């Protein structure tokens, strides 16, 4: 009689089969016997054993963590048949939920800054699982604050000066919430304590604007972002370019290039041309709107002059001994003309046939024939010739010689010096202008700080008119009734009544005014402010005590 089967344990041959499978798996995993001990305790199937050990788990790490992404990497202690990857909180983005069996790296994206995330990776061997978890926290989003505009660049005390700034997140996570605080500093690098600060201005669409009314001086804008959310870091902008606050009554100014010096107004009054010495350009101001464009002429342009018809602009470039000829219809360079050493001041004859150029370091004047744009003559003059003016009839050219305190008078018919006018020792005559009737030449000197009146009939000095400190340029109104004198140290323009030979008004302008020109109708005076990078626009008439009509 056969014994009854024992159902409490599997048949011996089934056990042998299980051991054989376990051994094969162990061999595949490179594990030591007994193979069955490496089956997961949570595995399913009739071959599961309660005392089985867990499969070796991957080592899960975060190799790169940003505000909005995390790069995950893991080891592969055995060859899995599949992976399961999950992220909490939020939906897994960037990494697949089921990475390939040979994959060991992926980047989870679309995360929220300053948030803790848990990543769960399960490596599978058929029905057995080997889990790994990792919790990491994303940092806050870094932000960048930038000043996008400041207006105006200069103005009198009491003016509202305004700055606009933008704040953005470097990780692209939304629009940073918070406030922008605007400050004005007196230091070029915005160090130390600010002179003035706005209340915090709320950021809307990444932008905010602040306004302040600083006292007289030079200031630099800086703005600071303060977040009100938990996702962003604070940030501070770089220092802005300088703004200049002038005394009350200062005329409005137009921002041009760096270190503006020479200036000339077109015969029709529609444009003013300004040489930007440190920028290598000539700014073109459309006088109707005071908008600015630029002509590239090369490094260190100093003085400018126009042909009588306004078709050609002549620009001196002292460092390369050149006069640049520009076609004003196209704003393109026509010719570069080599002159003497260090060409400085220049003037065009009334018929437009010649340009006379003072060569500061050659002690000479070059005569350019405009028909060919070549130098047709070179005339020796005094030491350090500076400014040049031509009488309205074209018969004479007056050249100031700063080095030997004289003015040379050139007869254009022969291109020879017909007279030398001496000044007091140390006068250093610089700028000059001629009256519309040709009867007088006005010469600015720094010792004394004055404008000297030369009678062209006798070439004698008939009067000396005291003006501001270090007069650098002088211009005459079209009716001949007023002189406008730029005083480079006083930062003013002296308005001289020619009839009385006295200063009738003193107008504050920008820093270091160097050039001055009057519009053909006499309605506006343009003054270059070398250290403010602006051109002051004075509306005539200029009234006493610095009161002027706004342009």
C-alpha positions as CSV (number, residue, x, y, z in Angstrom):
1,X,0.0,0.0,0.0
2,X,1.5,3.4,-1.1
3,X,2.1,6.2,1.5
4,X,-0.1,9.3,1.2
5,X,1.6,12.3,-0.5
6,X,3.0,15.0,1.8
7,X,1.6,18.4,0.7
8,X,3.3,20.3,3.4
9,X,6.5,20.6,1.4
10,X,7.2,20.6,-2.3
11,X,8.4,17.5,-4.0
12,X,12.1,16.9,-3.9
13,X,12.5,17.4,-7.7
14,X,10.8,20.9,-7.5
15,X,13.1,22.0,-4.7
16,X,16.1,20.9,-6.8
17,X,14.7,23.0,-9.7
18,X,14.4,26.1,-7.5
19,X,17.9,25.6,-6.2
20,X,19.2,25.4,-9.8
21,X,17.4,28.6,-10.8
22,X,18.8,30.4,-7.8
23,X,22.2,29.1,-8.6
24,X,22.0,30.4,-12.1
25,X,20.8,33.8,-10.9
26,X,23.5,33.9,-8.4
27,X,26.1,33.2,-11.0
28,X,24.6,35.9,-13.3
29,X,24.8,38.4,-10.4
30,X,28.3,37.3,-9.4
31,X,27.1,36.3,-6.0
32,X,28.4,33.5,-3.7
33,X,26.3,30.5,-2.7
34,X,23.8,29.9,-1.4
35,X,22.2,31.6,-4.4
36,X,18.7,31.6,-3.1
37,X,19.6,33.8,-0.2
38,X,19.8,36.8,-2.6
39,X,16.2,36.7,-3.6
40,X,14.2,39.6,-2.3
41,X,12.2,39.0,0.8
42,X,9.3,40.9,-0.9
43,X,9.5,38.8,-4.1
44,X,6.5,36.8,-5.2
45,X,6.1,33.3,-6.4
46,X,6.1,29.8,-5.1
47,X,9.9,29.9,-4.7
48,X,10.0,32.8,-2.3
49,X,11.7,32.3,1.0
50,X,11.1,34.3,4.1
51,X,14.8,34.2,5.0
52,X,16.0,35.5,1.7
53,X,18.3,38.6,1.7
54,X,17.6,41.7,-0.4
55,X,19.1,42.3,-3.8
56,X,22.0,44.8,-3.7
57,X,20.5,48.3,-4.0
58,X,21.8,51.1,-6.4
59,X,23.6,54.1,-4.8
60,X,21.4,57.1,-5.8
61,X,23.1,60.6,-5.7
62,X,22.4,64.1,-6.9
63,X,25.4,65.2,-8.9
64,X,24.2,68.7,-9.9
65,X,21.4,70.6,-8.2
66,X,20.1,73.9,-9.5
67,X,17.1,76.0,-8.5
68,X,15.0,74.2,-11.2
69,X,16.7,70.9,-11.9
70,X,18.6,68.0,-10.4
71,X,20.9,65.6,-12.1
72,X,20.5,62.1,-10.7
73,X,23.1,59.3,-11.0
74,X,23.1,55.8,-9.7
75,X,25.3,52.7,-9.6
76,X,24.3,49.4,-11.2
77,X,25.3,46.6,-8.8
78,X,23.6,44.1,-11.1
79,X,22.1,44.1,-14.6
80,X,18.4,45.0,-14.0
81,X,15.5,43.9,-16.2
82,X,13.8,47.3,-15.6
83,X,13.8,50.5,-13.5
84,X,11.0,52.4,-11.8
85,X,11.7,56.1,-10.9
86,X,9.4,58.4,-9.1
87,X,9.5,62.0,-7.7
88,X,7.7,63.6,-4.8
89,X,6.2,66.1,-4.8
90,X,5.1,67.0,-8.3
91,X,5.2,65.0,-11.5
92,X,8.5,63.6,-12.7
93,X,9.7,65.7,-15.7
94,X,12.9,65.4,-17.6
95,X,13.7,61.9,-16.4
96,X,11.6,58.9,-17.7
97,X,9.6,57.0,-15.2
98,X,11.1,53.8,-16.5
99,X,14.8,54.5,-17.5
100,X,16.5,52.1,-19.8
101,X,18.2,49.1,-18.2
102,X,21.6,50.5,-19.2
103,X,20.9,54.1,-18.0
104,X,22.7,55.4,-14.9
105,X,22.0,59.2,-15.2
106,X,19.2,61.6,-16.0
107,X,18.1,65.2,-15.1
108,X,14.9,66.0,-13.5
109,X,13.7,69.4,-14.6
110,X,10.9,71.8,-14.0
111,X,11.5,71.9,-10.2
112,X,10.6,74.7,-7.9
113,X,13.4,76.7,-6.2
114,X,14.0,76.2,-2.4
115,X,12.0,72.9,-2.3
116,X,12.8,69.5,-0.9
117,X,12.3,66.6,-3.3
118,X,12.4,62.8,-2.7
119,X,13.4,60.6,-5.6
120,X,12.7,56.8,-5.5
121,X,14.5,54.4,-7.8
122,X,13.6,50.7,-7.9
123,X,15.9,48.3,-9.8
124,X,14.1,45.1,-10.8
125,X,15.3,41.6,-11.4
126,X,12.2,40.0,-12.9
127,X,9.8,39.9,-10.0
128,X,12.3,41.1,-7.4
129,X,12.9,44.7,-6.4
130,X,15.8,46.6,-5.0
131,X,14.8,50.2,-4.0
132,X,16.9,53.3,-3.4
133,X,15.8,56.8,-2.2
134,X,17.3,60.3,-2.2
135,X,16.0,63.5,-0.7
136,X,17.6,66.8,-1.9
137,X,16.6,70.5,-1.7
138,X,16.9,72.9,-4.6
139,X,18.6,76.2,-3.8
140,X,16.9,79.6,-4.3
141,X,16.9,81.1,-7.7
142,X,19.8,83.6,-8.2
143,X,18.6,86.9,-9.7
144,X,20.2,89.6,-11.8
145,X,19.3,93.3,-11.3
146,X,20.1,95.7,-14.1
147,X,19.5,99.4,-14.5
148,X,17.9,99.8,-17.9
149,X,17.6,103.6,-18.1
150,X,18.3,106.9,-16.3
151,X,16.7,110.2,-17.2
152,X,17.8,112.9,-17.5
153,X,21.6,112.7,-17.6
154,X,21.9,116.2,-16.3
155,X,19.7,119.0,-15.0
156,X,19.4,121.7,-12.4
157,X,18.7,121.1,-8.8
158,X,15.1,120.4,-8.2
159,X,14.8,118.1,-11.2
160,X,13.3,114.7,-10.8
161,X,16.0,112.2,-11.8
162,X,14.5,108.8,-12.6
163,X,16.0,105.3,-13.0
164,X,14.3,102.2,-14.3
165,X,15.6,98.7,-13.4
166,X,14.8,95.1,-14.3
167,X,15.2,92.0,-12.2
168,X,15.2,88.5,-13.7
169,X,15.9,85.0,-12.4
170,X,19.0,83.2,-13.8
171,X,17.1,79.9,-13.8
172,X,14.1,81.2,-15.7
173,X,11.7,80.4,-12.8
174,X,8.9,82.9,-13.3
175,X,8.9,86.7,-12.5
176,X,10.7,87.4,-9.2
177,X,8.4,89.1,-6.7
178,X,9.6,91.8,-4.3
179,X,10.8,95.4,-4.3
180,X,13.6,97.4,-5.9
181,X,15.3,100.2,-3.9
182,X,17.0,102.9,-5.9
183,X,20.0,104.8,-4.4
184,X,22.3,107.7,-5.5
185,X,26.0,107.5,-4.6
186,X,28.7,110.2,-4.9
187,X,31.4,107.6,-5.5
188,X,32.0,106.1,-8.9
189,X,31.9,102.5,-7.7
190,X,28.8,103.1,-5.4
191,X,30.8,102.4,-2.3
192,X,30.0,103.8,1.2
193,X,26.7,105.1,2.2
194,X,24.2,106.4,-0.5
195,X,23.5,110.1,-0.6
196,X,19.8,109.5,-1.3
197,X,17.6,106.4,-1.4
198,X,14.0,105.8,-2.5
199,X,11.5,103.8,-0.5
200,X,11.2,100.2,-1.8
201,X,9.3,100.2,-5.1
202,X,7.2,97.1,-5.9
203,X,8.4,95.0,-8.9
204,X,5.8,94.5,-11.6
205,X,6.5,92.4,-14.7
206,X,10.2,92.3,-13.5
207,X,10.5,96.2,-13.6
208,X,10.3,99.1,-11.2
209,X,11.1,102.8,-11.4
210,X,12.4,105.2,-8.7
211,X,12.8,109.0,-8.7
212,X,14.9,111.3,-6.6
213,X,15.7,115.1,-6.4
214,X,19.4,115.3,-5.5
215,X,21.2,118.5,-4.7
216,X,24.0,120.0,-6.8
217,X,26.7,117.4,-7.6
218,X,27.6,114.3,-9.6
219,X,25.9,111.0,-8.7
220,X,25.7,107.4,-9.7
221,X,22.6,105.2,-9.6
222,X,22.5,101.7,-8.1
223,X,19.4,99.6,-7.2
224,X,18.9,96.6,-5.0
225,X,16.3,93.8,-5.3
226,X,14.7,92.4,-2.2
227,X,12.6,89.3,-2.7
228,X,9.2,88.8,-0.9
229,X,8.8,85.2,-2.0
230,X,10.7,82.2,-0.8
231,X,12.1,81.3,-4.2
232,X,14.6,84.1,-5.0
233,X,17.8,85.6,-3.7
234,X,18.6,89.3,-3.4
235,X,20.8,91.1,-6.0
236,X,22.3,94.5,-6.6
237,X,22.9,96.2,-10.0
238,X,26.2,97.7,-11.2
239,X,26.8,101.4,-10.8
240,X,25.2,103.5,-13.6
241,X,27.0,106.2,-15.6
242,X,27.2,109.6,-13.9
243,X,24.3,112.1,-13.7
244,X,25.1,115.7,-13.1
245,X,22.9,118.1,-11.0
246,X,23.7,121.7,-11.8
247,X,22.7,124.9,-10.0
248,X,19.1,126.2,-10.6
249,X,18.6,128.0,-13.9
250,X,20.8,125.5,-15.8
251,X,19.5,124.9,-19.3
252,X,18.6,121.4,-20.5
253,X,21.3,119.2,-21.9
254,X,21.5,116.5,-24.5
255,X,23.6,113.4,-23.8
256,X,26.2,112.8,-26.5
257,X,29.5,110.8,-26.6
258,X,32.5,110.8,-24.3
259,X,34.4,114.0,-23.9
260,X,32.6,116.3,-26.3
261,X,34.7,119.3,-27.3
262,X,34.3,121.1,-30.7
263,X,30.8,122.0,-31.9
264,X,29.4,123.6,-35.1
265,X,25.8,124.2,-36.3
266,X,24.8,123.6,-39.9
267,X,23.9,126.7,-42.1
268,X,20.2,125.7,-42.1
269,X,20.2,125.2,-38.3
270,X,18.8,121.7,-38.4
271,X,21.9,119.9,-37.1
272,X,24.6,120.4,-34.6
273,X,27.9,118.4,-35.0
274,X,29.9,117.6,-31.8
275,X,33.4,116.0,-31.7
276,X,33.6,113.3,-29.0
277,X,37.3,113.3,-28.2
278,X,37.5,110.1,-26.2
279,X,35.0,108.1,-28.3
280,X,36.2,108.6,-31.9
281,X,32.8,109.8,-33.1
282,X,30.9,113.0,-34.1
283,X,27.5,113.2,-32.6
284,X,24.8,114.7,-34.8
285,X,22.1,116.5,-32.9
286,X,18.8,117.0,-34.8
287,X,18.0,120.4,-33.3
288,X,14.2,120.2,-33.8
289,X,14.0,117.1,-31.4
290,X,17.4,117.1,-29.7
291,X,17.8,113.4,-30.8
292,X,21.3,112.2,-31.4
293,X,23.0,109.9,-34.0
294,X,26.7,109.3,-34.6
295,X,29.4,109.3,-37.3
296,X,32.5,107.2,-36.7
297,X,35.5,109.3,-37.7
298,X,38.3,107.5,-35.8
299,X,40.1,108.2,-32.5
300,X,40.3,111.6,-30.7
301,X,38.5,114.1,-33.0
302,X,38.8,117.6,-31.6
303,X,37.5,120.5,-33.6
304,X,34.8,120.6,-36.3
305,X,33.9,123.0,-39.2
306,X,31.4,123.0,-42.0
307,X,31.5,124.2,-45.6
308,X,29.3,127.3,-46.2
309,X,26.7,125.1,-48.0
310,X,26.8,122.5,-45.2
311,X,27.7,119.6,-47.5
312,X,31.0,118.8,-46.0
313,X,32.2,118.4,-42.4
314,X,35.9,118.8,-41.5
315,X,37.2,117.2,-38.4
316,X,40.7,117.5,-36.9
317,X,42.3,114.3,-35.4
318,X,45.4,115.6,-33.6
319,X,46.9,112.3,-32.6
320,X,47.2,111.1,-36.2
321,X,47.9,114.5,-37.9
322,X,44.8,114.2,-40.0
323,X,41.7,116.2,-41.1
324,X,38.8,114.0,-41.9
325,X,36.3,115.1,-44.6
326,X,32.7,113.8,-44.1
327,X,29.9,114.0,-46.7
328,X,27.0,115.2,-44.6
329,X,24.4,113.8,-47.0
330,X,25.6,110.2,-46.3
331,X,27.7,110.7,-43.1
332,X,30.5,108.8,-44.8
333,X,34.2,109.7,-44.8
334,X,35.3,111.2,-48.1
335,X,39.0,111.7,-47.4
336,X,41.6,111.7,-44.7
337,X,44.1,114.5,-45.3
338,X,47.5,114.6,-43.7
339,X,48.5,117.9,-42.2
340,X,51.2,119.2,-39.8
341,X,51.7,117.8,-36.4
342,X,48.7,117.9,-34.1
343,X,46.0,119.7,-36.1
344,X,43.8,121.6,-33.7
345,X,41.5,124.4,-34.7
346,X,40.3,125.0,-38.2
347,X,38.1,127.3,-40.3
348,X,36.6,127.3,-43.8
349,X,36.8,130.4,-46.0
350,X,33.4,132.0,-46.9
351,X,33.7,130.8,-50.5
352,X,34.3,127.2,-49.3
353,X,37.5,126.9,-51.4
354,X,40.0,126.5,-48.6
355,X,40.3,125.2,-45.0
356,X,42.9,126.7,-42.7
357,X,44.2,124.3,-40.0
358,X,46.3,125.2,-37.0
359,X,49.0,122.6,-36.4
360,X,49.7,122.9,-32.7
361,X,53.0,121.1,-32.6
362,X,54.3,122.2,-36.0
363,X,53.9,125.9,-35.3
364,X,52.2,126.2,-38.7
365,X,48.9,126.5,-40.6
366,X,48.1,124.0,-43.3
367,X,45.9,125.3,-46.2
368,X,43.7,122.7,-47.7
369,X,42.3,123.2,-51.2
370,X,38.8,121.7,-50.9
371,X,38.5,121.0,-54.7
372,X,41.2,118.3,-54.4
373,X,41.2,117.8,-50.6
374,X,45.0,118.3,-50.6
375,X,47.3,120.6,-48.7
376,X,48.2,123.5,-51.0
377,X,50.3,125.5,-48.6
378,X,52.0,125.5,-45.2
379,X,52.4,128.8,-43.4
380,X,54.7,129.3,-40.4
381,X,53.1,131.1,-37.4
382,X,53.7,131.5,-33.7
383,X,54.2,128.9,-31.0
384,X,51.4,126.4,-30.3
385,X,48.8,127.7,-32.8
386,X,45.3,126.8,-31.5
387,X,42.2,128.5,-32.9
388,X,41.6,129.8,-36.4
389,X,38.9,132.3,-37.7
390,X,38.4,133.8,-41.1
391,X,37.0,137.3,-41.7
392,X,33.7,137.5,-43.6
393,X,35.3,138.8,-46.7
394,X,37.8,135.9,-46.7
395,X,40.8,138.3,-46.9
396,X,42.4,137.5,-43.5
397,X,42.8,134.6,-41.2
398,X,43.5,135.1,-37.5
399,X,45.4,132.4,-35.6
400,X,45.9,132.3,-31.8
401,X,49.3,131.2,-30.6
402,X,49.0,130.0,-27.1
403,X,52.7,129.3,-26.6
404,X,54.1,132.8,-27.3
405,X,51.0,135.0,-26.5
406,X,50.4,136.3,-29.9
407,X,47.9,136.3,-32.7
408,X,49.2,135.8,-36.3
409,X,47.3,137.5,-39.1
410,X,47.5,135.7,-42.5
411,X,46.7,137.5,-45.7
412,X,44.9,134.8,-47.7
413,X,45.8,136.4,-51.1
414,X,49.5,135.5,-50.5
415,X,49.2,133.0,-47.6
416,X,51.8,134.9,-45.7
417,X,51.7,136.5,-42.2
418,X,50.9,140.1,-42.6
419,X,50.8,141.1,-38.9
420,X,51.5,139.7,-35.4
421,X,49.5,141.0,-32.5
422,X,51.2,140.7,-29.1
423,X,49.2,139.9,-25.9
424,X,50.4,140.3,-22.3
425,X,52.8,137.7,-21.1
426,X,51.1,134.5,-20.0
427,X,47.8,135.4,-21.7
428,X,47.8,132.1,-23.6
429,X,45.2,133.2,-26.2
430,X,43.1,130.2,-27.3
431,X,39.6,130.5,-28.8
432,X,38.6,133.3,-31.2
433,X,35.5,134.5,-33.1
434,X,35.0,137.2,-35.6
435,X,32.1,139.7,-35.7
436,X,29.5,139.4,-38.6
437,X,30.8,142.7,-40.0
438,X,34.4,141.7,-39.8
439,X,35.3,144.8,-37.7
440,X,36.3,142.9,-34.6
441,X,38.0,139.6,-33.6
442,X,37.3,138.4,-30.1
443,X,40.0,136.3,-28.4
444,X,39.7,134.4,-25.1
445,X,42.6,134.4,-22.8
446,X,43.2,132.6,-19.4
447,X,45.5,135.2,-17.9
448,X,43.6,137.3,-17.3
449,X,40.3,135.5,-17.6
450,X,39.0,137.7,-20.3
451,X,37.9,138.3,-23.9
452,X,40.1,140.7,-25.8
453,X,38.7,142.8,-28.6
454,X,40.9,143.3,-31.7
455,X,40.1,146.1,-34.1
456,X,40.7,144.5,-37.5
457,X,41.3,147.9,-39.1
458,X,44.4,148.5,-37.0
459,X,45.1,145.0,-35.5
460,X,45.2,146.6,-32.1
461,X,43.5,145.4,-28.9
462,X,40.9,148.0,-28.0
463,X,39.2,146.4,-24.9
464,X,39.5,143.6,-22.4
465,X,36.2,142.1,-21.0
466,X,36.4,140.1,-17.8
467,X,34.5,136.8,-17.9
468,X,34.5,133.5,-15.9
469,X,37.5,131.3,-15.0
470,X,39.5,129.7,-17.8
471,X,37.5,130.8,-20.9
472,X,37.9,128.0,-23.5
473,X,35.6,129.1,-26.3
474,X,33.8,132.2,-27.7
475,X,31.1,132.6,-30.2
476,X,29.2,135.7,-31.6
477,X,25.5,136.0,-32.1
478,X,24.4,136.4,-35.8
479,X,23.4,140.0,-35.1
480,X,26.8,140.7,-33.5
481,X,25.2,142.0,-30.3
482,X,26.3,139.3,-27.9
483,X,29.2,137.1,-27.2
484,X,28.8,133.7,-25.6
485,X,31.9,132.6,-23.7
486,X,32.3,129.0,-22.2
487,X,34.3,129.1,-19.0
488,X,35.8,125.7,-18.5
489,X,36.6,126.0,-14.7
490,X,33.6,128.1,-13.7
491,X,31.2,125.6,-15.5
492,X,29.3,128.6,-16.8
493,X,28.7,130.6,-20.0
494,X,29.2,134.4,-19.8
495,X,26.8,136.4,-22.0
496,X,28.6,139.6,-23.0
497,X,26.8,142.7,-24.3
498,X,29.0,143.9,-27.1
499,X,27.8,147.5,-26.9
500,X,28.6,147.9,-23.2
501,X,31.4,145.3,-23.2
502,X,30.1,143.9,-20.0
503,X,28.7,140.5,-18.9
504,X,24.9,140.7,-18.9
505,X,24.2,137.1,-17.7
506,X,26.0,134.1,-16.4
507,X,24.4,130.8,-17.2
508,X,25.4,127.5,-15.4
509,X,26.0,124.6,-17.7
510,X,27.7,121.2,-17.3
511,X,31.1,120.2,-16.2
512,X,34.1,121.7,-18.1
513,X,32.4,123.5,-21.0
514,X,34.8,123.5,-23.9
515,X,33.0,124.5,-27.1
516,X,30.2,126.9,-28.0
517,X,28.3,127.6,-31.2
518,X,25.2,129.7,-32.0
519,X,22.4,128.7,-34.4
520,X,22.2,130.7,-37.6
521,X,18.9,132.4,-36.4
522,X,20.5,133.1,-33.0
523,X,17.7,131.3,-31.2
524,X,19.9,128.7,-29.5
525,X,23.4,128.3,-28.1
526,X,25.0,124.9,-28.0
527,X,27.7,124.3,-25.3
528,X,29.7,121.1,-25.1
529,X,30.4,119.9,-21.5
530,X,33.5,117.7,-21.8
531,X,33.2,116.0,-18.3
532,X,29.4,115.7,-18.3
533,X,29.3,114.1,-21.8
534,X,26.5,116.5,-22.7
535,X,25.6,119.5,-24.8
536,X,23.7,122.3,-23.0
537,X,21.1,123.9,-25.2
538,X,20.5,127.6,-24.2
539,X,17.5,129.3,-25.5
540,X,18.0,133.0,-26.3
541,X,17.4,135.5,-24.9
542,X,19.4,134.6,-21.9
543,X,18.2,136.6,-18.9
544,X,20.2,138.1,-16.0
545,X,21.1,136.1,-12.9
546,X,21.2,132.8,-14.7
547,X,17.5,132.7,-15.5
548,X,16.9,131.2,-18.9
549,X,14.0,130.1,-21.0
550,X,13.8,126.3,-21.3
551,X,14.7,124.8,-24.6
